[in-house]
């Protein structure tokens, strides 16, 4: 694929993929549970936990700089079977998040201007789905597919534009809060340790996105040693964003305002500015976050599916590049169809896809951190442009953190998936098993083809 991405492109891609819609709706809940300082500390703790996992990516990405990321890392460490499972789960994570961006976008726009309800289709989870509800996500989803088909540079230009608008809106909100807010509004500063840690449990889902960086490794035009800086910087920038929004929201309005029905950040800015237009502008800012996240996860998902297709782990359809633009054209069409169809499930599907895809992400984190430890033992001579200090200690801590993340979503955990969400996970895993079983008869004969594809070697090598 074409190598067009500079350092700033990679950093913007990762940061903007992490900043979606959640900060607008959930900030009031974080402050209510942990208090202002408690919520801030929760994001600091969450960032530190994610950095431990991110450090394993920092070493493995420049050591194995090939499209597919987690797929390539786990193939090197665990072989075909582990890699197949890891690739399929990270694809699920990306597709799941991309799938809910359509319903999130139309929900946000409906807040700005009421979308007419015409063409009743059905009711799902208490929400009436209308044909007019589908127009916006279908059009935007198709547009993003066209942008991605034209190339990574076009995608990153789009990403840079929407991220700039997002940043301007967030900073403007912070300024309004500073000018019109009150320190008294920030009380209580801290509720309890239990309250703070309940916020920590929600933090990992907010940092999903830095792992898109390994997916575009083949499209980077920068020294390998700079990749780790982009990974860590993106996590720190995302943490800074969430902390800024928490402080600005609690400064702008008291808890009873943040906790009102609706979007907590919109409630805060309306209270501080005393002008409804301010809240509308924050929603526009949030829409930019939805678009950047949607685009980022399309990029990540298509690279994983393309890599699996190229390595004969999925049908050849997924491993084809667009003849003109050298992008994963078929994978983009596949993702586009899914993201265009999911609004048919209605507004309440948002939570299903967010939680189910987060489970896929933490499974992939676990596979990568285990692979990091194994490669430190079995591949000591692997060239590592960046080497994590005290790597085995960092790796073991990262594995423990990943296991903790996974446990949260199990039935015994505090963020256990619902029945519907387990069904979504089951359908994805079940369909994956079908592809996996179909690939097994050709596993041995395709070993050389697969390795050449994953590690970008010419066939004669």
N, C-alpha and C positions, 0 to 999 in steps of 0.2 A: 504494500500500500504506500501511498505518497507520504513522505516525511515532511510535514508542514508545521508541526507544533513547537513553538518556542516555550521558554520557561513560564512566561506570564500567561500563555494560553492554557498550559497544563494546570497552573495554580487557579486560574479563574474557573476552569472546567470543574475541578474538584470542589472548590468552595461553593460555587453556585449550585452544584448538584446536591450538596448537603442542606441548603437553605430552601425549603419548600413552603408549605402552607401552615405547618404546625405551630410556628411561633405566633401567628396571629390569633389562633383559637385557644392555645393551651397555656399561654403565659400566666393568665390569671389563676389557673389551677395550680401551677407551680408555686406561685407566690402564696396562695392560700394554704397549701400543704406545708411548705417549708419556711415561710416568711421570706422577706426580701433577701437578707444575707444567706439564709438557709438555702434558697433556690440558687443563688450565685455559687455558693460552695458546692452544691450538687453538680453544677456544670463544670466546675473546676475538677472535682473528683472524677466525673465522667470523662473529661478530656484526658486526664492522666491515664485512666484505664485504656482509653482508645489509643493513646500514644504508644503504650506497651504493645498492643496488637499492631499498630502502624509501623513500629520499628522492625517487625518481621517482614513487612512489605518493603520497608526501606532497603533491607539487605537483598531480598530475593528479586525485586523488580530489576535493578541494574545488573544483577548476576544472570538473570534469565529474562532479557528484555523482549519478550515476544507477545503478540496478541493472544489474549486468553487469560493472562494473569494467573488466577488461582488454578485454572486447569493445567497450566504448564508447571507451576510450582509442585503441585501434588503428583503430577505424572513423574517428575524427576525423583520424588521422594517415595511415593507409594505405588507407582505403577499404574497400569491401565484402569483397574477397577476403582481405586480410590480417586483417580483423576476424573473418571466419568461421573461419579457421584458428586464430587466437588463442583465440576463444571455445570452440571444440571441444576444444582441447588443455587449457585450464584446467578445463573440465568433466571431462575425462578424469582430470586430476590429483586433483580433489576426489572424484570417484566412485571412483577407484582406492583412495584412502586409506579412504573410508567402507566400501568393499567388504571390506577386510581386518580391519576392527574386529570383525566378527562372529567369525571364527576366533580373533582375539586374545582376545576376551572369554571364549570357551568354554575356551581354553587356560589362561587365568588362573584361572577357576573350577575347572577340573580340577586345578589345583595345590592349591587349598584343600580341595576335597572331590572324591574320585574319581568322575567321572561314569560310571554303568554303561554298558557297551557292549552294546546290544541292537539288533537290526535291521540286520545288516551289509548295506551297499549296494555298496561297491567299494573298491579300493585305488588311491590316486593318489600318485605319487612316494614310494612306500614307506609311506604312512600309510593305515590302515584307517578308512574313513568309516562311521559307524553312524548310524541314524535318531535315536538319543537324543542324538547330538552336535549335532543341528540345533535341538532344542527351545528352548534358551536364546537363541541369536542370533535365531531367528524371533520369539520373544516380545518380546525387547528391541527388535529392529528395528521391529516393528509399533508398540510403545509410542512410540518416537522419532518415527515418522511421525505418530502422533496428536498428540503434543506440538507438532510443527512445523506441523501443519495448523491448530491452534488459534491460532497467531499467534507473531510474533517475541518478544513480551513473555513468553509462556509458555515459549518456548525459552530465553530468557535467564535466567528465574527458575530453570529446571532447571540451566542452565549455572552459575549462581552457587552453587547448593547443592553440586553435585559438585566444583566448583573449591575451595570452602571446605574440604571434607573432604580433598581432595588436598593443599592447602596445609598443613593441620594435620598430616597424616601425614608430609609431607616435613620440616616443622620438627621434629616429634617425633623423626624419624630423626636429624637433625642434632644434637639435644640428647643423644640416647643415645650417639652417636658421640663427642661432646665429653666426656661423663662417663666413658665406659668405654674409649675408644680410646687409641691411643698414637702419638706423633710417629714412632716407629721404624717403624710400619706403613706410613708414607707413602713409604718408600724403595722404589725409586729415585725421586727427585724429577724427574729428566729422563733420558730414554734417549738420544735423538739427534734431530737436526733432521729426519731422514727419518721417524723414528717420530712426531714431533709433526705433521708435515705429512700423514702418513697418516691421522691423526685429523681434521685440517682437511677432508680429502676427504669425511668422513662427516658433517660438521657441517651443510651446507646442508639436508639432508633433515630435520634436527631442528628447523629454523626455519620449515618450511612451515606457514602458518596466518595470518600477519599479513596476507596478501593477501585474507583473507576480508572485511576491513573495507570495501573498495570495493564488495563485493557487496551490502552492506546500506545503502548510502549513502542510498537513498530511504526508509529506515525509521529514520533517525537524527533525533533531536530535540535538536540541539545546534548551536552556531555552526560554520560551515565551517572557521574558523581553528583549531578545536580538533582536527580530524581528524588532522593530522600528528602532534600530540603523542601521540595514541593509538597510531598506527602505530609510532613510535620507542620509546615506553614499552613496548609489548608485546614488541618484540625484546629490549630490555634486561632485562625481567622474565624472559623465557625463558632468556636467557644466564645470568642470576643463578641461576635454578633449576638448570640443568645444572651450573654451577660448584659450587653448594652440594652437589649430590648427589655429584659427583666427590670433593670434599674430605672429605665425611662418610664416603663409602665407603672411601677410602684410609686415613682416620684410624681407622676401625672395625676393619679387618682387613687382614692382609698380603696380598700379591699371590697367594700360593698358595691362600688362602681365596677371594678374589674370582674366581679363575680356575677354581674347581671347577665340575663339571657342574651345570647349573641356572641360576637367576637370580642374577646377581652381587650386586645390592643386597640381596636376601634372604639370601644367604650372609653378607654383611657384617653385617647387623643381628642375625642369629642368633648369629654369633660374638661380637659386642660385648655383646649383652644376655644371651646364654647361656640364652635361652628361645625355644622354637620358635614361641610365640604371636606374638613380635615380627615374625618373618618373614611370618606369616599376615596381620598388620595392614598390612605394607608391600604385600602383594599386593592387599589391599582398596583401599589408596591408589592403586595402579596401575590397578585397575579403574575408579576414578573418572576417571583420565586417559584411559582408553579411551573411556568414555562421553562425556566432554567433547569429545574429538577427533572421535568419531563424529557427535555432534550438530552440532558446528561445521562439519564438511565437508558434512553434509546441507544445512545452511543455505547454504553457498557454492555447492554444485552446483545446487541447485534455483533459485537466483537467476540463475545463468548460463543454464540451460536455459529458464527463464521469459523472460528478456530476448531470447534468440534466437528463441523462439516468437512473442513479442510483435512482434518486428521482421521477421517472415516469413522468417527464416533457417532455421527448423525448422517442422514442421507446427504448425498452430494449436493442436493439443492441448496443447502445452507452454506456450502463452502465455495460458492461461485461469487466472483467479483463482478461488479458492473463493468461492461466493456469500455465505456467512455470515461467514467469517473474513478474507477478502481476502488470502489467502496463495496461493502457487503450488501449488494442490492437485494438479493432474495431474503436475507435475514431481516433487512429493513422493512420489506413488504410484510413479512410474517408478523413482526412486532407491531407494525402499523395497523394491521387488521385487528389484532387483539385490543390495542388501545382505543380503536374506534368503536369496537363492539361493547366494551365494558360499561359505558354509560347506560346501556340497556338494563343494567342491574339496579339503577337508581342511586340516589344520594347516599343511602345507608350502606352501600357497598364499600364506601371509603374506609371504614374501620376494618372491614374484613381483609382487604388487600394490604393495608398498612401493616397489620399485625402478622399476617401470614408471610408476607415478604420479609419482614424483620427476622422471623424465624429462619428463613432461608439464608439470610445474611450471616447470622451468628453461627450457623452450621458451617458455612464457608470459612469464617474466621477460625473456627476450631480446626478445620482441615489444614489451613495455611500455617497456623502456629505449630501444629504437630509436624508438618512437613519441614518447617524451619529447624526444629530440634533434630529431626532425623538427618537432614542434609548436613548439619554441623558435625554429625558423627560419621556419616557414610561418604560424604563428598567434601572432605577437608581441602582437596586441591581444586575445587570449583573456583574459578576466578570471581572475586567479589570486589567490584569497584568501590563499594561502601561496605564496611564491616562493623557491625554493632559491637560496641565494647561490652565485655562480660556477657557475650551472646547466649551461652547456655542458661545463665540465670535469667536473663531477659526473656528467653524463649519459654522457659518453664513457667515463669510468672504469666506470660501471655496465654499459654495453654490453660492455666487455672482461671484466668479472667474469662477466656472464651467459654470454658465449661460453666462458669457462673452465669454468663449471658444466656447460654442454651437452657440452663435449668429454670430460668425465669419464665420460659414459654411452655414448659411442660406442665401437666396437670397438677403437679405438686408445687409449682412456682407461683410467684405473686402476679405475674402477667400472663397466666395460662391462656392459651388460645381457646376460643369458643368452639362450639360444635361445627358451625358453618366454616370457620377458619380451618379447622382440622380437615374438613371435607375438601377445601381448596388445596391444602397441602397434599392430601391423599390422592386427589385427581392428578396433580402435577407429578408426584412420585410414581403413581401407577402408569401414567403415559410414558414417563421416563423409562420405567422397567421394560415396556414394550420395545422402545428404541434400543435399549441396552441389550435385550435378548436377541434382537435382530442383528446386532453388531457382533455378537460373540462368535458365530461360525467363521467370521472373517478376521478374527482378532489376530491370530498368528501370522497369516499371510499378509496382513496389512501393517505389521509392526514397523518395518522400514519406512513405509509410506507415511505412517502416523508420526514417527519420530522426525522424519524429514520435514513434515508439515508443521509440527509444533515448534521445532527449533530452526525453521527457515533454512534448511540445508538443501543443496541441489541433489537430485536423485543419485548421482554417481557417488556421493559421499556416504 
